[in-house]
Amino acid sequence: MVIIIILLLSLLLVGSSVSYLINKVFYFNLAKHNIKISEAKEGYVILRGVIKKFAPYIISPLSKKPCCGYLYLVIDKHDLDKIVHIESNIVDFSLCDKTGQCIVHPKSVGTFYNNAQWPPYIRFGDSISPYNLDSNPGNKRYRHMEYRRQEGEEIFLKGYYQRARANANDYPELIGTICGKEDKPLEIIPAYEGLEIATSNRDRWFVKLLQFFYHAIT
């Protein structure tokens, strides 16, 4: 049994290393192929910029802070961190770089990474409901986690770009809009490194398998 546990842990380590390398290559390709907003031509592009305010903002359900999008997860700590509730929302926002800005029309909130610069807002409670939560984590079954798309966050966008007529009052100059299409939805990806936040319970089988063998030998 001990040998099996060691083999499983080794597989997990190898899998994590491969995932890390894939993320590195993916990030490198994004950084290499993105273009400035002012240089973007109509069609499928990769942009890199910073989120700026664009009314109307929405209020996130857990922290009650304004943002242009959020991912809200409820994790059951008593069941191997199983996701028991998930919701997200997003509205249009502005993306800026040093050459201009464009309006973003997203259909989904995009990807989030675990990163110290943009940490989640976390509360704990014995209920899945976000109301009347106790901030004390002791013996609380559910961990409520909220990730926000917010002003100042640097992101990559992969989508269809269309130039717009500039307004003399816009600064930086409003140059276009970017959105997704049915064949290729708009992708929002953090422009900083980190582990991607899981939004499903797909890989929990491996944790359960480890737990089974652990209890079998103890």
matplotlib code that plots the C-alpha trace (Angstrom):
import matplotlib.pyplot as plt

x = [0.0, 2.8, 4.4, 1.1, 0.7, 4.3, 3.5, 0.3, 2.1, 4.8, 2.2, 0.6, 4.0, 4.6, 1.2, 1.7, 5.1, 3.6, 0.7, 3.2, 5.2, 2.1, 1.0, 4.5, 4.4, 0.8, 1.8, 4.9, 2.8, 0.3, 3.1, 4.8, 1.8, -0.2, -0.3, -0.9, -4.5, -3.5, -2.0, -5.0, -6.7, -10.2, -10.3, -9.1, -6.4, -4.6, -4.5, -2.8, -3.9, -5.3, -9.0, -10.4, -13.8, -16.7, -20.2, -22.3, -20.3, -21.8, -21.6, -20.0, -22.1, -19.6, -17.4, -20.1, -17.4, -17.9, -16.3, -16.9, -17.1, -16.8, -16.5, -18.1, -17.4, -18.6, -16.3, -17.3, -14.2, -15.7, -15.9, -12.4, -13.0, -15.9, -17.5, -21.1, -22.1, -20.7, -21.9, -20.4, -21.4, -19.7, -20.5, -18.8, -15.6, -12.7, -9.2, -6.4, -2.7, -0.3, -1.6, -5.3, -8.4, -11.1, -14.5, -14.8, -18.1, -17.6, -20.1, -18.2, -16.1, -12.9, -10.1, -8.8, -5.4, -4.3, -2.0, -0.9, -1.5, -5.1, -6.2, -9.7, -12.1, -12.8, -15.5, -16.5, -19.9, -22.1, -24.5, -24.1, -26.0, -23.7, -25.8, -24.9, -21.5, -19.0, -15.5, -14.0, -12.9, -12.9, -15.1, -17.0, -18.0, -18.1, -15.5, -16.9, -14.5, -14.9, -12.6, -13.2, -12.4, -11.5, -9.9, -6.1, -5.9, -3.7, -5.2, -4.9, -7.9, -8.3, -11.2, -12.6, -11.6, -13.4, -12.2, -14.4, -14.6, -12.5, -14.0, -11.9, -12.9, -11.6, -8.3, -6.6, -8.2, -11.1, -9.9, -12.3, -14.3, -13.5, -15.9, -16.4, -18.2, -20.0, -17.0, -14.5, -15.8, -13.9, -11.2, -10.1, -6.8, -4.7, -1.5, 0.4, 1.5, -0.4, -2.4, -5.8, -8.8, -10.8, -14.4, -15.5, -15.0, -13.6, -10.2, -11.4, -11.3, -7.5, -7.8, -10.5, -8.2, -5.4, -7.7, -8.9, -5.4, -4.5, -7.3, -6.6, -3.1, -3.8]
y = [0.0, 2.4, 1.8, 2.5, 5.8, 6.8, 6.0, 8.0, 10.9, 10.7, 10.8, 13.8, 15.5, 14.7, 15.9, 19.2, 19.7, 19.1, 21.5, 24.2, 23.9, 24.0, 27.2, 28.7, 28.0, 29.3, 32.5, 33.0, 32.6, 35.2, 37.7, 37.1, 37.5, 40.3, 43.7, 47.3, 48.6, 51.3, 48.7, 46.3, 45.6, 44.3, 40.5, 38.0, 39.6, 39.2, 42.4, 43.2, 46.0, 47.2, 47.2, 50.7, 51.8, 51.5, 52.2, 50.5, 48.5, 45.6, 44.8, 41.5, 39.2, 38.4, 41.5, 43.9, 45.8, 47.3, 45.4, 44.6, 40.9, 38.2, 34.4, 33.2, 29.7, 27.9, 25.0, 22.2, 21.7, 18.5, 16.9, 17.3, 20.9, 20.0, 22.9, 23.0, 26.4, 28.5, 31.7, 34.5, 37.7, 40.3, 43.6, 45.6, 47.3, 49.3, 48.0, 50.5, 50.4, 53.3, 53.7, 53.8, 52.0, 49.8, 48.6, 45.0, 43.1, 39.8, 36.9, 35.1, 36.3, 34.6, 32.8, 33.6, 32.8, 32.3, 35.3, 37.3, 40.6, 39.8, 37.4, 36.2, 37.6, 34.7, 34.1, 31.0, 29.7, 26.7, 27.7, 27.8, 31.1, 34.2, 35.9, 36.1, 34.6, 34.4, 35.6, 33.1, 30.0, 27.7, 24.6, 26.3, 23.8, 26.1, 28.4, 31.2, 32.5, 35.5, 36.5, 39.9, 41.5, 44.9, 48.2, 48.0, 44.3, 43.5, 41.0, 39.4, 39.4, 37.0, 38.0, 39.8, 43.4, 46.2, 49.7, 52.6, 56.2, 58.2, 60.9, 63.9, 63.9, 60.4, 60.1, 57.8, 57.7, 55.2, 53.0, 50.1, 47.3, 43.6, 40.7, 37.0, 35.1, 31.8, 29.9, 31.6, 33.2, 36.1, 34.9, 36.8, 35.7, 37.2, 38.8, 37.5, 34.0, 31.8, 28.5, 28.6, 28.5, 25.3, 25.8, 22.1, 19.0, 17.0, 16.1, 15.3, 11.6, 11.6, 13.1, 10.6, 7.8, 9.0, 9.3, 5.7, 4.3, 6.5, 5.1, 1.6, 1.6, 3.6]
z = [0.0, 0.9, -2.5, -4.2, -2.3, -3.3, -7.0, -6.9, -5.3, -8.0, -10.7, -9.1, -9.0, -12.6, -13.6, -11.7, -13.4, -16.8, -16.1, -14.9, -18.1, -20.3, -18.5, -19.0, -22.7, -23.0, -21.2, -23.4, -26.6, -25.4, -24.4, -27.8, -30.0, -28.4, -30.2, -29.2, -29.3, -31.8, -34.1, -34.0, -37.3, -37.8, -37.1, -34.5, -32.3, -28.9, -26.8, -23.5, -21.3, -18.0, -17.0, -16.5, -15.2, -17.5, -16.2, -15.1, -12.6, -10.6, -6.9, -6.0, -3.8, -1.1, -0.5, -1.8, -3.8, -7.2, -10.1, -13.8, -13.1, -10.5, -9.9, -6.7, -5.4, -2.3, -1.2, 1.1, 3.4, 4.8, 1.4, 0.0, -1.1, -3.4, -5.2, -4.1, -5.6, -8.4, -10.1, -12.2, -13.8, -16.0, -17.8, -20.5, -19.5, -21.0, -21.7, -21.9, -22.9, -23.6, -27.2, -26.6, -25.3, -26.5, -25.2, -24.2, -24.7, -22.8, -22.5, -19.7, -16.7, -18.0, -16.2, -12.7, -11.2, -7.6, -7.2, -4.2, -6.0, -6.7, -3.9, -3.4, -0.8, 1.6, 4.2, 6.2, 7.3, 8.0, 5.2, 1.4, 1.6, 1.5, 4.2, 7.9, 7.5, 10.3, 9.4, 12.0, 10.1, 13.1, 12.5, 9.7, 6.9, 3.9, 2.4, 0.3, -2.2, -4.5, -7.4, -9.1, -12.4, -11.2, -12.2, -12.5, -13.3, -16.3, -18.7, -22.1, -24.5, -27.4, -29.6, -32.7, -32.9, -34.7, -35.1, -34.0, -34.9, -32.4, -30.3, -29.7, -26.0, -25.4, -23.7, -24.4, -27.8, -28.1, -31.0, -31.1, -29.6, -29.0, -28.5, -29.2, -31.9, -31.9, -33.3, -31.0, -27.7, -26.2, -23.8, -20.7, -19.3, -16.5, -17.7, -14.6, -13.5, -11.2, -10.9, -12.7, -10.4, -10.8, -11.6, -11.6, -9.6, -12.5, -10.9, -7.4, -8.1, -7.6, -4.1, -3.2, -4.4, -2.2, 0.8, 0.2, 0.3, 3.2, 5.3, 4.1, 5.7, 8.9]

ax = plt.figure().add_subplot(projection="3d")
ax.plot(x, y, z, "-o")
ax.set_aspect("equal")
plt.show()
